[in-house]
Amino acid sequence: MKFKQSLLILVWSVVGLCAITPFLWGAFCLLIFTLAANESTLTTEQTYNAGKYVVHEKIYQEGSGWPDYDMRRHYEVSYNGTHLLGEYENESRQGIFADTPPKIVGDWLVVLSSNHVYLWRPDREPIVFFPYAAENWNVVFSGTVSMPNGHYDYAAEQFLIDEERWLLTYRCIAAACGDQSLFFWPETMTFYSDDEGEHFYLIPPEDVSLEAS
């Protein structure tokens, strides 16, 4: 009798284990995926001097790599302490280009990082801009077959102050621009602000057809 009871307990234990094994395996896989998705690896660390300021750039590789890694850029400035300029993520590995290091324009610190622009001075919160943030971006490219990718197709190249007007120039870094491209996106784009960065507007390109060919 005891043998039958022991055998019955063993059988039901095996059945129960078999029943919950898929759940345990799924939970284990979910745990591994979660850990991989939260993994962060520092891949680039650079320091730039711009006048009295020191800019720190760190680029992290985020996630599991499926379908692609996200790259997170983190920017700080050292001046009477450490101040956060900002950070952003996308799948590009580009940060600050060697030919456009941080610099001073007027009394503003200017940091150009791929498609992002950070403008800062000690008495102001950081001003952050990227093409999609332009007030009229969708208006300029409405009715077109496709609009430029504001994350990957263009990179900030120059910031100027012309009296009261701020001017930001972006250059094309993708094959989607110029006369040989499918959509004839311009080689450069210029954005302006007349209120010290509160609002930016894209100057509509005039030398390029935005209609489908």
C-alpha positions in Angstrom: 0.0 0.0 0.0 2.8 2.4 0.9 4.6 1.5 -2.3 1.5 2.3 -4.3 1.1 5.6 -2.5 4.7 6.5 -3.1 4.5 5.5 -6.8 1.3 7.6 -7.1 3.0 10.6 -5.6 6.0 10.2 -7.9 3.8 10.0 -11.0 1.8 13.1 -10.1 5.1 14.9 -9.3 6.4 14.1 -12.7 3.1 15.1 -14.4 3.2 18.4 -12.4 6.8 19.1 -13.4 6.0 18.4 -17.0 3.0 20.7 -16.8 4.9 23.7 -15.4 8.2 23.2 -17.3 7.0 25.3 -20.3 6.1 28.1 -17.9 9.4 27.9 -16.1 11.3 27.8 -19.4 9.3 30.8 -20.7 10.0 32.7 -17.5 13.7 31.9 -17.7 13.8 33.1 -21.3 11.9 36.3 -20.4 14.4 37.0 -17.6 17.4 36.6 -19.9 15.8 38.8 -22.5 15.0 41.5 -19.9 18.5 41.4 -18.6 19.9 41.7 -22.2 17.5 44.5 -23.1 18.6 46.5 -20.0 22.3 46.0 -20.8 24.3 49.3 -21.3 27.9 49.4 -22.5 30.0 52.5 -22.7 31.6 52.6 -26.2 32.8 56.1 -26.6 34.0 58.8 -24.2 35.4 62.1 -25.4 36.2 65.5 -23.8 36.1 68.8 -25.6 37.3 72.2 -24.5 35.2 75.2 -25.7 36.4 78.5 -24.2 35.8 78.3 -20.4 33.7 75.2 -20.7 34.6 71.5 -20.9 32.1 69.3 -22.7 31.9 65.5 -21.9 30.4 63.1 -24.4 29.6 59.5 -23.6 28.0 57.1 -26.0 26.4 53.9 -24.7 25.3 50.8 -26.6 21.9 49.8 -25.2 19.8 46.7 -25.4 20.1 43.1 -26.7 21.1 44.0 -30.3 17.8 42.7 -31.7 16.9 43.9 -34.2 19.6 46.6 -33.7 21.4 48.2 -30.8 20.2 51.6 -29.6 23.0 54.1 -29.1 22.5 56.6 -26.3 24.5 59.9 -26.3 24.9 61.7 -23.0 26.3 65.2 -22.7 27.4 67.2 -19.7 29.3 70.5 -19.4 31.8 71.3 -16.6 31.7 74.9 -15.4 31.3 75.8 -11.7 30.1 72.2 -11.3 28.6 69.7 -13.7 25.5 70.5 -15.8 23.5 68.1 -17.9 22.9 69.2 -21.4 20.8 66.2 -22.4 20.8 62.8 -24.0 19.1 61.0 -26.8 18.9 57.6 -28.5 18.6 56.2 -32.0 20.4 53.4 -34.0 23.1 55.6 -35.4 26.6 55.4 -33.8 27.5 59.0 -34.7 27.9 61.6 -32.0 30.0 64.8 -32.3 31.8 65.0 -35.7 35.5 65.7 -35.6 35.1 68.8 -37.9 32.3 70.3 -35.8 33.5 70.3 -32.2 31.8 72.3 -29.4 32.4 76.0 -29.6 31.3 79.4 -28.4 29.0 81.5 -30.5 28.2 84.9 -29.0 27.7 83.9 -25.3 26.3 80.5 -26.1 28.0 77.1 -25.8 27.1 75.2 -29.0 27.3 71.4 -29.1 26.4 69.7 -32.5 25.8 66.0 -32.2 24.6 64.2 -35.3 21.0 65.5 -35.7 20.9 67.1 -32.3 21.9 70.6 -31.2 22.5 71.7 -27.6 22.7 75.4 -26.8 23.6 76.5 -23.3 24.8 79.2 -21.1 25.1 79.4 -17.3 21.9 81.4 -16.8 19.7 79.4 -19.1 18.3 75.9 -19.3 19.7 73.9 -22.2 18.0 74.5 -25.6 17.7 71.3 -27.5 16.8 71.1 -31.2 16.6 68.4 -34.0 14.9 68.7 -37.4 11.6 67.1 -36.4 11.2 69.8 -33.7 10.9 72.6 -36.4 7.4 74.2 -36.1 6.8 73.8 -39.9 8.6 70.5 -40.7 5.4 68.7 -41.6 4.0 71.7 -43.5 7.1 72.1 -45.7 7.0 68.4 -46.7 3.3 67.8 -46.8 2.1 66.3 -50.0 5.4 64.7 -50.8 6.0 61.0 -51.5 8.4 60.8 -48.6 10.0 63.3 -46.2 13.7 63.3 -45.2 14.5 61.3 -42.1 15.1 63.8 -39.4 17.1 61.3 -37.3 19.5 59.8 -39.9 19.6 61.8 -43.2 21.0 65.1 -41.9 23.6 66.3 -39.3 24.0 69.7 -37.7 26.9 71.5 -39.3 26.8 75.2 -38.2 25.2 77.6 -35.8 25.3 81.4 -36.4 23.8 84.4 -34.8 22.9 87.1 -37.4 21.8 90.1 -35.3 18.6 88.8 -33.6 18.2 85.8 -35.8 19.6 82.4 -35.0 20.6 80.2 -38.0 21.2 76.4 -37.9 22.6 74.7 -41.0 22.3 70.9 -41.5 24.1 68.9 -44.1 23.0 65.7 -45.8 24.9 62.6 -44.6 22.8 60.0 -46.5 22.4 58.8 -50.0 18.9 60.2 -50.1 20.0 63.7 -51.0 21.1 65.5 -54.2 20.3 65.3 -57.9 21.1 61.6 -58.0 18.7 60.6 -55.3 15.2 59.4 -55.7 13.5 62.2 -53.9 15.9 65.1 -54.6 16.2 66.1 -50.9 18.5 69.2 -50.6 22.1 68.9 -49.7 21.7 71.4 -46.9 18.8 72.7 -44.8 18.6 75.9 -42.8 16.5 76.5 -39.7 16.0 79.9 -38.0 14.8 81.2 -34.7 13.9 84.8 -34.0 13.1 84.3 -30.3 16.4 82.8 -28.9 15.5 79.2 -29.5 11.9 79.2 -28.3 10.7 78.2 -31.8 12.7 77.1 -34.9 11.4 77.1 -38.5 12.8 75.4 -41.6 13.5 77.8 -44.5 11.7 76.0 -47.4 14.2 74.8 -49.9 13.6 76.7 -53.2 16.2 75.1 -55.5 14.7 71.6 -55.2 11.4 70.1 -56.3 9.5 68.5 -53.4 6.9 67.0 -55.7 7.1 63.3 -56.7 8.9 62.8 -60.0 
